[in-house]
Amino acid sequence: LGRSSLVVAPTIDLLHQWYTRLTDGLQEETGQKLEVGVWYGLEKELRPITVTTYHSAGDLVAEVGNTFKLLVFDEVHHLPTPSWREIALMSPAPHRLGLTATYPETNHWSLEDLIGPVVYVKHIDELTGKQLAEYRTERIRVDLTPQERAAYDAEHTVYAAYYREHKLRESYGPAWWGEYTRRSAYDAEARRAKVAERRLKRIVANAQGKLEKLESLLKEHAHQWVLVFTAHNDLAYRISRRHLIPAITHQTRAAERKAILEGFRSGRYRAIVTSRVLNEGVDVPEAKVAVVLGGTASAREYVQRLGRILRKQENKTALLYEIIVRGTIEEGISYRRRRKVEYKVAKNADR
């Protein structure tokens, strides 16, 4: 377009990636070094092409929004949230582009209202082998111990009794869980069910079988870069201590996170365990193995985690393991989620 442009990214890591790619790419295209500005907490430098974060873009657009004629939103599924949609609403930019691998299904404020309709769609399988690495996914089922099963069944009885007795699924359809959660704020019986639900999920998340299977996978892939995803911070730290691998959570300070990722890229660390903070915004092309402990992640989280290992590197195949507990709510959630995500049947295996 040849117009002044603002790129909005969700994290500082992605801001720096955008800065590097734009600086290098535009120089290759034009043969001249084109300065790119960055605008966030530590640096505030405006240029005809500027990269910022969602956290900083609101103030920037409020001050000099008329400066930019093109807005580019990376990970645009974040945009409709109440605090960030104002960026698009305040800006007079006539040209807008959103990028995401996980387009949201529904939003009160739709992306079409904020930036325009979908203009291009490409599925993962159309990119594999060319822009992205070939990949396969493997779902592994494990069992609860007798003690874990007894505790799980007791909590599940309390949890299921409430929504069945009150016919929430029949009355509210897909919205039943939201209604049940709302009732738990004032209804003692619903509250007991909610506590039981949290306990059974904790039992499943920390199942001994998962940890044993993870240990065998870490040994199997000892000479490869491995990312391990958990649902809870405490489990991430538990795995970190048990296997002496670094953990990254929302509590990890920026300098420590940077050092861990640099150590991972250099090969000093061959594995990292994390909760959800590495779902997006980290560029680790060396990682070709991911282990997801649990099937309760949403379709968006699943695709994001797969995306962490799809950076093409030579002809290496990416491998994603999903470890779920047999005979628990994880199986149902995993099945429903996988129905939403388009994968080739040949690339999936169960055991």
N, C-alpha and C positions, 0 to 999 in steps of 0.2 A: 504493500500500500504506500510506502514511503511517507508514513505519518508518524507522529510522536506516539510512543507506545508505553503502556504500563503492564508489567507482568506481575500477577499476584499469586504467591505460593503459600501453602499452609505452614511450612516450617522454615527455620533459618537454614537447615541443611539443604533443603530444596532451593532456597534463595541462592545459596552459593553455587549449587549445581547449575541453575539457570544462568547465573552470571558468567560462569566459566564457559558453558556451551555457547552462549550468545557472543561473548568476546572472541572465542576461537572461531566459531562458525562464520560470523560476519566478516572477520578478517580474511578468511579463506575465500569468501564470496567476492569481496570488494578489492582485496589486495592491500587494503589499508586498515590500520588499527582503528576501530570505532569504539569510543569510550561508552561504557554502559554504567549507569548509575545504580546505586542500591540505597534503599530507604527502610531502615528498621532501627531498633533501639540503639545500637552502637554506632551506626553510620547513617548519615543523612546527606546524600549527594544526588541532586537531580540531573538527569541527562535526557536527551530526546528519547532514549530507551532506558527505562528504569525498572528495576526489580524490587518488589516489596513483599511483605507478608500480609495475610488476612488481618492479623492483629494491628498492623500499622497502616493499612490501606485506608481505613475510615478517616483518620485524621489527615492523611495526605490528600485524599480526594476532596475533603472539606476545605482544605487550604488552596490547593492548586488543581482541582479536578478538571478545569477547563483546558489545562495544558495538554492533556492526552486525548488523542482521537481514536486510539485502538486500545481496548482492554483485553488482556489474555488471562483467564482464570485457570490455573492448574489445579487438579483435583477439585473440579467445579462442583462436585456433589456437596461440598461444604457450604457453598454460597447461600442456599435458601435458609440457613439458620438465622434466627431473629437478629443476632448481633452483626452478622456479616452481609445480609442482603442489602443493607443500607449503602454499601459500597456501590453496588450496581444502580440503586435508585437515585443516589446523589449525583452520579457521574453523567455528564452530557455526551459522553463519547458515542459517536454514531456507529462505530465498528466494534464488535464484541465476539470473542471466541472462548469457548469452554472446552477443557480437556479432562477426560476421566476414563478409567477402565471400569468404573462401577456406577453407571448412571442410575440415579435414584428412581424408584418406581412411583412414589407419590410424595408430594410436598404441598403444604398449605400455599406457599409461594412457589410456583413451578419455575423451573429454569427457563422455560419458554417465555414467561413473563419478564424475566430478568435479563436474559441475553439473547433469546431467540430460539428457533426450532433446531432440532437435530439435523445436521447437514451431512454427517459422515459417520458410518459405523463399520468397524472392522472387528471380527471375532478373533480370539486368541489362536484358534487352530489355523486361521488364514495367514498368521504371521510366523508360526513355528517353523524352524528350519531356515528361515530367511532373516527377518529382523530379530526374532526371538529364538531361544534355544528349544529344541525338541524336549518334550516332557512326558512324564507319566505320573499318575497318582495311585497310591496304594492305601486302601483302608484296612486297618488291622484291628481285630476285635480281641479284647481281653476279658477275663472274668473277675468279679469281686471275690475277695476271700469270704469264707463263711461268716466271720464277724462283721465284715463290711456289708454283706448282703442282708444280714439280720437288721443292722442299723438302718440301711437304705429302705428296706421294706416297711419298717416301723414309721419312718418319716413320710414315705410315699403314701401310706394309708391315711395319715392325717391330712396331707396335701390334697389327695384326690377326693377324699370324702367331702371336702367343702365344695369344690366346683361341681361335683356330681349331685350332691344334695340340693344345691341351689340352681341346678340346671343352667349353668353359665354358658356352656358351649351351645346349647340349644337356643338360648335366649339372645345371645349377643354375637354368635357366629365367630368370625375371625377376631373380633374385638373383645372376646371374652376375657383374655388375660389382662388387658388394660383395665377392664371393669373390676376384676378380682383384685388387682393391685390398688386401685382407687379405694375399694372397700376396706382394705387392710389398714388404711389410715385412721378409721374410726370404728370398725367392727372388730371386737375382740376375737371372735371365731375366725374371721378372715385373717386377722393378724397371726393367730396360731398356725394357720395354714401357710402363711407367707414365711414364717420362721422355719417351719418344717421343710418348705421348698428350698430355702437357702441352705439348710443343713444337708439335704440329700444331694444338692449340687456340689457342696463341698466334699462330700464322701466320694462322689464320682470323680471330681477333679483331682483328688489326692489318692486315687486307687493305687494300691500296691502293684497291681498288674501293669499299670501304665509305666510306673517308674522302672520296673524290671525290663519291660520291652524297650524303653528309651535307652537303658544301659546297654542292651544288646545292639541297638542300632548305632549308638556312639562308637562301640567297638568295631562294628562292621564297616563304618565309614570313618575310621580313625585318621585316614590320610586325605580326607576331603573336608571342605568348609561346610559346616552345618549350622543352620539356624533352628532354634527350638522355641516354639510359641506356647505360652500357657495362658490360662484365663485369669490367674490371680498373681499378684506380686509375691505373696508369701511362698507360693509354690516355685516361682522363678528363683527366689533366693535359696530355697531348700535344694533345688537342683544345682544351683551354683556352688553351694557348699559341698554337696555330695560328690560332684564330678570336677570340682576345681576349675570351673569355667566362668568367665565374667557374665554378669547379669546387667541388663539395661531395662529400667522401668521409668515411670514418670518422676521417681525420686532421684534418679541419677543426674548429677550436675553436668552442665554443658561440657566442661573441660574433661571430665571423666568419660563421658559418652564419646567425645571426639577421640580420646586416646584409645578407648576400646575398639572403636571402628577402624582406626588406623592400624592397630595391632592385628585386627582380623584380616584386613586387606593385605598386610605384609606377611601373614602366615605365622605370626607370633602366637595368635590364638586360632585354633581350628574350629571352635564352636562358641556360640553366644546363645544365652537363654534370655528371653524377653517376654513381657506380657503382651501389651498391644501397641506400644509406642513405635515399634518398627514395622507396623502394618503398611506404612507408606512413608516416603520421604528419606529413604536410605538407599544408596547406590552401592551395591556389593556384587559386582559381576562374578567374583570368584565363588560365591555361594551357589552350589548346585544341589544341595540337599536341605529340605526343610522338614521338621517334625512338628506336627500340630497335636498337642495333647488334649484331645477332646473334640467332640462333634457339635458343640453348641454355638460355634461361631456362625455369624450370618453369612449369606451368600457374598455380600460385599467383602467382609473380612477374609473369607476363603480365597477370593480372587486376588485381594491385596497381598495376602501371604504367598500365594503362588507367584505373584508378580515379583517378589523379592529374589526369586531364584531363576527368573527367565531371561536375565541379561545374557545375550549371546556371547559365548567364549569358546573359540575354536568350534569343535563339533560335539561338545559335551552335552549329554542329556540331563535335564533337570529332573529331580525326583522329590515328590511330596508325599510324606507319610501322614496319615490321619489315624490316631490311636483312639478308639472309642470303647466304652464298656458295654458288653453284651447284656441285654435284658434291662436296660435303663432308659431314661428319657433321652439320653444322648443318641441312641439309635434312631428314634423317630425324628428328632431335630435334624440329624445328619442326612437322613433320607429325604426329608422335605426340602432341605436346602440344596442338596445336589440336584434335585429335579429342576431347580430354577437356573442352575448353571449349566451351560452347554459344553459338554466335553465329549470327545469321541469315546465310544464304548471300549474300543480296543486299548485305550490308554488307562483304563481303570481296572484295578484288581482288588479282590476281597479275600481276606483270610482270617 
